[in-house]
Structure formats: structure tokens, C-alpha cells
Amino acid sequence: MIRKSATQFLTAFILLGIGSAAFAHPGHDVSGLGAGLMHPFSGFDHLLAMVAVGLWAAQSGGRKIWLLPAAFMLMMAVGAKFALIYPFLSLVESGIAASVLVLGIIIALSLKLSVRLSVAITALFGFFHGYAHGLEMFGAIEAETYALGFLATTAALHLAGIAVGVATRIRFVHLPQTLGAAIAASGVWLLSTI
């Protein structure tokens, strides 16, 4: 019963989010902390990737439980800064969609990767997400507080993924894998719409 309810909730969540995937990218008004806090929720691709990092961290355990979110957030900040310096990087949307697909596959298959490879993958994807956020900051009033906002929300989404991963370890062992498969399927859809 609980598994069926979780599957139904996830399906509804994905269907509701599909229509909003394009909203988290350049062309919207950006100003201050509130806009930064809300920005990761405005794009399904960002939301899924950030929760997926937390799920993967919880699934991996050990040092990865804090290393993966930290690597993502650090490189997200670097990516945002890089976007302000060089706003012409191509394939950012493809990198973001690929992050959803790859993170979903890793979770679905419960892949055991080395710490270095896990951090490298997470950092690369964090860079792409940060770069997209950084493009939003051009001409923004209070760009620094906007950046703090999207970093704070990212941390909260990572923690949500960690909480789900930890809470399901004993009774619902396969739920993270099911969520990973749904995240990967969303990544395939996102790549097909680019």
C-alpha cells in the first residue's frame, strides 16, 4: 500500500513538473534573496538533480553523505561566477538534463563508485547547474543575495534527498532505486526536449 502510494505521488510530481522545466533558465526577472530561494523550485530539472544528489549521498553513506552535496554546491557557486565572466558556454542545458539522467541511473542501479569519481561527477553537474543560475544574475539587483538564496535552497533539497534516502534504508530499501529510475526517465525526457 505504501509503495503504491509512493509511486502514485512520484508520478503526479513528475507530471506536474514536466511543464515547468523551462522556467528555471535565462529570461526571467531576478532580484534578491527571495528570487534566489525560489529559483531551484521553478525548474523541474534543477529540482530533480538536487534531490538526486541527496539520495545518492544517502545511498552511498560514509564520507559521501556530506562530500557529494558539498562538491555540488561548491561547483555550483563556481559555475555561477564563471557565467558572469564568460556567458557563452554551450551545451549547458544538455549538461543539466544529462545530470538528471546520470544521477538517476546511478541511484536506480545502486552503483558503487569511488569517492573521487563520485565527487568529480557531482562537481561537474554542480558546475552546469550553477552556470545556468549565474546566467540569471546578469543585470540583477542584489545578485549576491540571489546567489545565497539559490545555494540555501540547494542545500535544503540535498537534505531532503538525504532524509528520504536515510528514512527508507530499512523498511523501503528499494524506494530510492525506484525514485532513481523515475529521475532517470525524467532525464531522458529532458534530453529529448532540448
C-alpha positions as CSV (number, residue, x, y, z in Angstrom):
1,M,0.0,0.0,0.0
2,I,2.7,2.5,1.0
3,R,4.8,1.5,-2.1
4,K,1.8,2.1,-4.4
5,S,1.1,5.5,-2.8
6,A,4.7,6.5,-3.1
7,T,4.7,5.5,-6.8
8,Q,1.5,7.5,-7.4
9,F,2.9,10.5,-5.6
10,L,6.1,10.4,-7.6
11,T,4.2,10.0,-10.9
12,A,2.0,13.0,-10.1
13,F,5.1,15.0,-9.0
14,I,6.8,14.3,-12.3
15,L,3.8,15.1,-14.4
16,L,3.3,18.4,-12.6
17,G,6.9,19.3,-13.0
18,I,7.3,18.5,-16.7
19,G,5.6,21.7,-17.8
20,S,7.8,23.9,-15.7
21,A,11.2,22.6,-16.9
22,A,12.0,25.7,-19.0
23,F,11.2,28.3,-16.3
24,A,14.5,27.9,-14.4
25,H,16.6,29.4,-17.1
26,P,17.6,32.8,-18.5
27,G,15.0,35.4,-19.3
28,H,13.2,35.9,-16.0
29,D,13.3,38.8,-13.5
30,V,15.9,38.1,-10.8
31,S,16.3,40.2,-7.7
32,G,17.4,39.4,-4.2
33,L,17.2,36.6,-1.7
34,G,13.5,35.7,-2.4
35,A,14.1,35.1,-6.1
36,G,17.2,33.0,-5.3
37,L,15.4,30.9,-2.7
38,M,12.6,30.2,-5.2
39,H,14.6,29.7,-8.4
40,P,15.5,25.9,-7.9
41,F,11.8,25.2,-7.4
42,S,10.9,26.9,-10.7
43,G,12.7,24.2,-12.9
44,F,12.0,20.5,-12.7
45,D,15.5,19.8,-14.0
46,H,17.2,21.6,-11.1
47,L,14.8,20.2,-8.5
48,L,15.3,16.6,-9.6
49,A,19.1,16.9,-9.8
50,M,19.4,18.5,-6.4
51,V,17.2,15.9,-4.6
52,A,19.1,13.2,-6.6
53,V,22.4,14.3,-5.2
54,G,21.0,13.9,-1.7
55,L,19.5,10.5,-2.5
56,W,22.8,9.3,-3.9
57,A,24.7,10.7,-0.9
58,A,22.4,8.8,1.5
59,Q,22.6,5.6,-0.6
60,S,26.4,5.8,-0.6
61,G,26.8,6.6,3.0
62,G,30.1,7.3,4.7
63,R,32.0,10.4,3.7
64,K,30.0,10.8,0.6
65,I,26.9,11.8,2.6
66,W,28.5,15.2,3.0
67,L,31.1,15.2,0.2
68,L,28.6,14.9,-2.6
69,P,26.3,17.8,-1.6
70,A,29.4,19.9,-0.7
71,A,31.0,19.3,-4.1
72,F,27.8,20.1,-5.9
73,M,27.3,23.4,-4.0
74,L,30.9,24.5,-4.3
75,M,31.0,23.9,-8.0
76,M,27.6,25.5,-8.4
77,A,29.0,28.7,-6.9
78,V,32.0,28.4,-9.2
79,G,29.7,27.9,-12.2
80,A,27.6,30.9,-11.3
81,K,30.7,33.1,-11.1
82,F,32.0,31.7,-14.4
83,A,28.7,32.6,-16.1
84,L,29.2,36.2,-15.1
85,I,32.7,36.2,-16.6
86,Y,32.0,34.1,-19.7
87,P,28.3,33.9,-20.6
88,F,28.8,32.0,-23.8
89,L,29.3,28.4,-22.8
90,S,27.4,26.0,-24.9
91,L,25.6,22.7,-24.0
92,V,24.7,23.9,-20.6
93,E,21.1,22.7,-21.0
94,S,22.3,19.4,-22.2
95,G,24.6,19.1,-19.2
96,I,21.8,19.8,-16.8
97,A,19.5,17.3,-18.5
98,A,22.3,14.7,-18.5
99,S,22.8,15.3,-14.8
100,V,19.2,14.2,-14.1
101,L,19.7,11.1,-16.3
102,V,23.1,10.1,-15.0
103,L,22.2,10.7,-11.3
104,G,19.0,8.8,-11.7
105,I,20.8,5.8,-13.3
106,I,23.4,5.8,-10.5
107,I,20.7,5.7,-7.9
108,A,18.5,3.2,-9.7
109,L,21.4,0.8,-10.2
110,S,22.9,1.5,-6.7
111,L,26.3,1.9,-8.4
112,K,29.2,1.8,-6.1
113,L,31.7,4.4,-7.4
114,S,34.9,5.5,-5.8
115,V,34.9,8.7,-3.7
116,R,36.9,10.6,-6.3
117,L,34.8,9.6,-9.2
118,S,31.6,10.4,-7.3
119,V,32.8,13.8,-6.3
120,A,34.0,14.5,-9.8
121,I,30.6,13.6,-11.3
122,T,28.8,15.6,-8.7
123,A,31.1,18.6,-9.1
124,L,30.7,18.6,-12.9
125,F,26.9,18.6,-12.7
126,G,27.0,21.3,-10.0
127,F,29.0,23.5,-12.4
128,F,26.4,23.2,-15.1
129,H,23.5,24.0,-12.7
130,G,25.5,26.9,-11.2
131,Y,26.3,28.2,-14.6
132,A,22.6,28.3,-15.5
133,H,21.8,30.1,-12.2
134,G,24.6,32.5,-12.9
135,L,23.2,33.5,-16.3
136,E,20.1,34.6,-14.4
137,M,22.2,37.0,-12.4
138,F,23.1,39.3,-15.3
139,G,21.9,42.8,-14.5
140,A,20.3,41.6,-11.3
141,I,19.8,43.9,-8.4
142,E,21.2,42.2,-5.3
143,A,22.9,39.4,-7.2
144,E,24.9,38.3,-4.2
145,T,21.8,37.7,-2.1
146,Y,20.2,35.9,-5.1
147,A,23.2,33.6,-5.1
148,L,22.9,33.0,-1.4
149,G,19.2,32.1,-1.9
150,F,19.7,29.5,-4.6
151,L,22.6,28.0,-2.6
152,A,20.4,27.8,0.6
153,T,17.6,26.1,-1.4
154,T,20.0,23.7,-3.0
155,A,21.3,22.7,0.5
156,A,17.6,22.2,1.6
157,L,16.9,20.0,-1.5
158,H,20.1,18.0,-0.9
159,L,19.0,17.5,2.8
160,A,15.5,16.4,1.6
161,G,17.1,13.8,-0.7
162,I,19.4,12.6,2.2
163,A,16.4,12.4,4.5
164,V,14.4,10.2,2.1
165,G,17.4,8.0,1.5
166,V,18.1,7.5,5.2
167,A,14.5,7.1,6.1
168,T,13.9,4.3,3.6
169,R,17.1,2.3,4.3
170,I,15.4,-0.3,6.5
171,R,11.7,-0.7,5.6
172,F,11.6,0.6,2.0
173,V,15.0,-0.5,0.7
174,H,14.0,-0.4,-3.0
175,L,12.2,3.0,-2.9
176,P,15.4,5.0,-3.6
177,Q,16.1,2.8,-6.6
178,T,12.5,3.3,-7.8
179,L,12.9,7.0,-7.4
180,G,16.2,6.8,-9.3
181,A,14.6,5.1,-12.2
182,A,11.9,7.8,-12.3
183,I,14.5,10.5,-12.2
184,A,16.5,8.8,-15.0
185,A,13.3,8.6,-17.1
186,S,12.8,12.3,-16.5
187,G,16.3,12.9,-17.7
188,V,15.6,11.0,-20.9
189,W,12.5,13.2,-21.4
190,L,14.5,16.4,-20.7
191,L,17.2,15.4,-23.2
192,S,14.6,14.7,-25.8
193,T,13.2,18.2,-25.4
194,I,16.4,20.1,-25.9
